[in-house]
Amino acid sequence: IQYKYIHIIRMSTATATPQQLLEGLQRQVSSDDAALDVDYSQILKQILLSNSDTKITTAALECCVLIAVKQGDLEAFQRHVSLVKATYENVESDKRAWILGLNLMYLLLMDNPSEFHSELELLQEELQSSYIQFPVLLEQRLMLGSYNDVAALQSQLPDPSYGLFMESLLVTVRDRIADCLEGAYRTLSLEAARKMLGFATIQELEEYRADDWIIENGELCFQPPTVGRKATDVPSMKLIAQTLSYATELERIV
């Protein structure tokens, strides 16, 4: 089956129909091997050059979006989303909400709230889809600063393809917890910091901000505030409470 798949998607436009090429892309989407040695962009190019069926074009572009997600290629993802969105004006697709939901996740990851809401305003029927409701809920929790709730959403992904964006957002959560620690503590034990930041080992913690944090006698010694900033400017008690809440949730996930 694998040999037949590779053979089909490597066929030239002279011997392979657009439908056959599309089926090859669909198999790559469902394949567990995201790094399969096939240039899917060339397959898409062949389809675009030899096909006049807009439904096949839309389906092929959707496949390319999903393959880009599997490969972690955000540049290709953005490019193919832009193309497929243009086809949605004339073609109905059962993957529309899925693709547009992934685009909303991408905009959250890029920290682009204005475009996120602009895209959201263009959606109507899709608003009831779990593919759209998930990024909407995620954005709300990010805006409210409930990062522990953000981490909890990792177990509620509407599809595994959302995992790429969720994992990157959780890195952002960790970075913000670290920023809170720097403002709330002068020193902190390595074990306490490890738990708060959700690392599996002390070594991972030590490598996390090796250039910024000083380690002495089993404790993290954070860099002093920048010149002109006073300790009274930092709402320490609020930050400590917030940090502990974040850490509890991250520790549960890890």
C-alpha positions as a printed NumPy array, in Angstrom:
array([[  0.   ,   0.   ,   0.   ],
       [  2.796,   2.398,   0.908],
       [  4.624,   1.652,  -2.354],
       [  1.448,   2.215,  -4.37 ],
       [  0.884,   5.521,  -2.56 ],
       [  4.379,   6.828,  -3.285],
       [  4.109,   5.662,  -6.878],
       [  0.818,   7.476,  -7.457],
       [  1.835,  10.827,  -6.027],
       [  5.08 ,  10.802,  -7.992],
       [  3.293,  10.239, -11.295],
       [  3.43 ,  13.123, -13.776],
       [  0.326,  15.016, -14.831],
       [  0.434,  13.069, -18.088],
       [ -0.392,   9.81 , -16.327],
       [ -2.055,  10.818, -13.053],
       [ -5.425,  12.531, -12.873],
       [ -6.078,  15.364, -10.414],
       [ -8.286,  12.965,  -8.447],
       [ -5.436,  10.444,  -8.155],
       [ -3.06 ,  13.157,  -7.016],
       [ -5.605,  14.346,  -4.462],
       [ -5.966,  10.813,  -3.131],
       [ -2.202,  10.709,  -2.693],
       [ -2.314,  13.893,  -0.591],
       [ -5.193,  12.511,   1.45 ],
       [ -3.162,   9.41 ,   2.214],
       [ -0.281,  11.56 ,   3.388],
       [ -2.646,  13.421,   5.734],
       [ -3.758,  10.138,   7.284],
       [ -0.241,   8.669,   7.354],
       [  1.615,   8.461,  10.655],
       [  4.836,   9.376,   8.872],
       [  4.848,  13.171,   8.697],
       [  8.328,  13.168,   7.156],
       [  7.449,  10.949,   4.183],
       [  9.835,  11.756,   1.314],
       [  7.266,  13.415,  -0.929],
       [  7.221,  17.068,  -2.005],
       [  3.537,  17.766,  -1.472],
       [  3.885,  21.337,  -2.779],
       [  4.832,  19.915,  -6.171],
       [  1.825,  17.613,  -6.07 ],
       [ -0.365,  20.638,  -5.339],
       [  1.225,  22.525,  -8.239],
       [  0.397,  19.647, -10.584],
       [ -3.208,  19.66 ,  -9.409],
       [ -3.555,  23.419,  -9.86 ],
       [ -2.098,  23.276, -13.378],
       [ -4.166,  20.328, -14.606],
       [ -7.459,  20.746, -12.771],
       [-10.519,  22.92 , -13.286],
       [-12.646,  21.373, -10.537],
       [-12.708,  23.85 ,  -7.644],
       [-13.775,  21.128,  -5.227],
       [-10.606,  19.149,  -5.94 ],
       [ -8.535,  22.324,  -5.638],
       [-10.086,  23.132,  -2.256],
       [ -9.604,  19.581,  -0.989],
       [ -5.964,  19.58 ,  -2.141],
       [ -5.252,  22.881,  -0.398],
       [ -6.872,  21.595,   2.792],
       [ -4.611,  18.548,   2.649],
       [ -1.581,  20.811,   2.291],
       [ -2.669,  22.818,   5.344],
       [ -2.932,  19.649,   7.429],
       [  0.36 ,  18.237,   6.132],
       [  2.094,  21.509,   7.008],
       [  0.732,  21.2  ,  10.557],
       [  2.004,  17.617,  10.825],
       [  5.438,  18.761,   9.709],
       [  5.432,  21.831,  11.964],
       [  5.934,  24.138,   8.972],
       [  4.111,  27.306,  10.019],
       [  5.242,  29.265,   6.964],
       [  3.705,  26.691,   4.614],
       [  0.645,  26.503,   6.855],
       [  0.017,  30.23 ,   6.575],
       [  0.556,  30.178,   2.811],
       [ -1.884,  27.34 ,   2.162],
       [ -4.507,  28.706,   4.55 ],
       [ -4.518,  31.975,   2.608],
       [ -5.092,  30.075,  -0.618],
       [ -7.813,  27.777,   0.662],
       [ -9.73 ,  30.618,   2.315],
       [-10.169,  32.194,  -1.115],
       [-11.784,  29.019,  -2.451],
       [-14.302,  28.877,   0.41 ],
       [-16.183,  31.756,  -1.204],
       [-17.425,  29.376,  -3.909],
       [-17.005,  25.88 ,  -2.476],
       [-18.584,  24.168,   0.507],
       [-16.335,  21.883,   2.504],
       [-16.856,  19.738,   5.585],
       [-13.304,  20.664,   6.656],
       [-13.932,  24.411,   6.551],
       [-14.449,  24.857,  10.309],
       [-11.437,  22.638,  11.033],
       [ -9.117,  24.627,   8.768],
       [-10.391,  28.02 ,   9.943],
       [-10.117,  26.892,  13.563],
       [ -6.482,  25.98 ,  13.013],
       [ -5.957,  29.422,  11.523],
       [ -7.392,  30.997,  14.681],
       [ -4.951,  28.922,  16.735],
       [ -2.129,  30.188,  14.555],
       [ -3.175,  33.799,  15.123],
       [ -3.208,  33.229,  18.889],
       [  0.262,  31.758,  18.683],
       [  1.446,  34.773,  16.683],
       [ -0.089,  37.056,  19.346],
       [ -2.242,  38.802,  16.751],
       [ -5.549,  39.518,  18.547],
       [ -6.792,  42.111,  16.052],
       [ -6.629,  39.714,  13.111],
       [ -8.009,  36.94 ,  15.323],
       [-11.172,  38.939,  15.96 ],
       [-11.372,  40.1  ,  12.356],
       [-11.344,  36.48 ,  11.208],
       [-13.861,  35.532,  13.869],
       [-16.309,  38.175,  12.662],
       [-16.324,  36.532,   9.228],
       [-17.521,  33.228,  10.655],
       [-21.22 ,  32.525,  11.086],
       [-22.396,  28.931,  11.042],
       [-18.935,  27.744,  12.084],
       [-19.238,  29.484,  15.457],
       [-21.106,  26.472,  16.806],
       [-18.348,  24.086,  15.779],
       [-15.966,  22.761,  18.43 ],
       [-13.152,  23.593,  16.01 ],
       [-14.021,  27.286,  16.393],
       [-15.268,  27.275,  19.971],
       [-11.958,  25.9  ,  21.233],
       [ -9.73 ,  28.791,  20.044],
       [-12.412,  31.258,  21.153],
       [-12.375,  29.809,  24.689],
       [ -8.589,  29.671,  24.634],
       [ -8.347,  33.333,  23.65 ],
       [-10.737,  34.33 ,  26.432],
       [ -8.656,  32.57 ,  29.053],
       [ -5.463,  34.064,  27.695],
       [ -6.969,  37.561,  27.859],
       [ -8.107,  37.02 ,  31.454],
       [ -4.7  ,  35.744,  32.48 ],
       [ -6.036,  32.338,  33.58 ],
       [ -3.006,  30.445,  32.372],
       [ -3.727,  27.488,  34.621],
       [ -7.037,  27.132,  32.803],
       [ -5.172,  27.433,  29.504],
       [ -3.011,  24.473,  30.449],
       [ -6.11 ,  22.483,  31.417],
       [ -7.487,  22.892,  27.892],
       [ -4.688,  20.719,  26.545],
       [ -6.815,  17.664,  27.288],
       [ -9.802,  19.092,  25.389],
       [ -8.34 ,  19.566,  21.922],
       [-10.981,  19.11 ,  19.205],
       [ -8.377,  17.365,  17.047],
       [ -4.729,  16.291,  17.498],
       [ -3.725,  18.796,  14.803],
       [ -4.373,  21.553,  17.35 ],
       [ -1.57 ,  20.125,  19.473],
       [  1.193,  21.912,  17.555],
       [ -0.215,  25.308,  18.488],
       [ -1.224,  24.309,  22.011],
       [  2.246,  23.034,  22.866],
       [  3.8  ,  26.292,  21.692],
       [  1.292,  28.31 ,  23.707],
       [  2.161,  26.295,  26.814],
       [  5.779,  27.315,  26.305],
       [  4.533,  30.892,  26.477],
       [  2.676,  30.046,  29.689],
       [  5.892,  28.693,  31.195],
       [  7.792,  31.816,  30.181],
       [  5.211,  34.028,  31.855],
       [  5.361,  31.974,  35.04 ],
       [  9.126,  32.412,  34.992],
       [  8.682,  36.163,  34.64 ],
       [  6.378,  36.112,  37.67 ],
       [  8.974,  34.209,  39.673],
       [ 11.606,  36.784,  38.855],
       [  9.364,  39.552,  40.137],
       [  8.045,  37.751,  43.214],
       [ 11.19 ,  36.08 ,  44.597],
       [ 14.78 ,  37.015,  45.259],
       [ 15.691,  33.356,  45.758],
       [ 13.807,  30.105,  45.281],
       [ 14.784,  26.486,  45.779],
       [ 15.498,  24.532,  42.611],
       [ 12.917,  21.887,  43.509],
       [ 10.172,  24.45 ,  44.072],
       [ 11.006,  26.196,  40.804],
       [ 11.08 ,  22.861,  38.962],
       [  7.558,  22.053,  40.114],
       [  6.23 ,  25.523,  39.378],
       [  7.631,  25.498,  35.861],
       [  6.632,  21.915,  35.143],
       [ 10.07 ,  20.498,  34.363],
       [ 10.735,  16.787,  34.732],
       [ 14.284,  17.241,  36.052],
       [ 16.441,  19.831,  37.77 ],
       [ 18.792,  19.718,  34.786],
       [ 16.021,  20.901,  32.473],
       [ 15.352,  23.771,  34.848],
       [ 19.027,  24.715,  34.992],
       [ 19.215,  24.802,  31.199],
       [ 16.009,  26.819,  30.829],
       [ 17.43 ,  30.276,  31.574],
       [ 21.052,  29.463,  32.182],
       [ 22.204,  32.894,  31.023],
       [ 19.787,  34.846,  33.221],
       [ 19.517,  32.955,  36.498],
       [ 22.245,  32.33 ,  39.066],
       [ 22.322,  29.024,  40.988],
       [ 23.876,  28.993,  44.448],
       [ 23.55 ,  26.336,  47.166],
       [ 20.579,  24.636,  45.556],
       [ 18.667,  27.875,  45.02 ],
       [ 17.873,  30.157,  42.121],
       [ 19.074,  33.696,  42.638],
       [ 17.217,  35.97 ,  40.264],
       [ 18.826,  38.964,  38.659],
       [ 18.088,  42.28 ,  40.407],
       [ 15.501,  44.621,  38.823],
       [ 16.631,  47.057,  36.147],
       [ 17.828,  50.496,  37.246],
       [ 14.993,  52.781,  38.205],
       [ 12.631,  50.   ,  39.263],
       [ 11.837,  49.639,  42.939],
       [ 10.805,  46.528,  44.788],
       [  7.607,  48.271,  45.812],
       [  6.641,  48.497,  42.144],
       [  6.209,  44.711,  42.007],
       [  2.887,  43.305,  43.358],
       [  4.693,  40.378,  44.955],
       [  1.825,  38.776,  46.865],
       [ -0.437,  38.829,  43.822],
       [  2.305,  37.365,  41.648],
       [  3.087,  34.633,  44.164],
       [ -0.553,  33.576,  44.392],
       [ -0.886,  33.63 ,  40.611],
       [  2.317,  31.659,  40.147],
       [  1.284,  28.962,  42.589],
       [ -2.005,  28.569,  40.732],
       [ -0.175,  28.205,  37.413],
       [  2.293,  25.74 ,  38.866],
       [ -0.386,  23.472,  40.316],
       [ -1.999,  23.036,  36.93 ],
       [  1.262,  22.554,  35.028],
       [  2.447,  20.005,  37.565],
       [ -0.789,  18.058,  37.122],
       [ -0.32 ,  17.975,  33.356],
       [  3.362,  17.012,  33.499]])
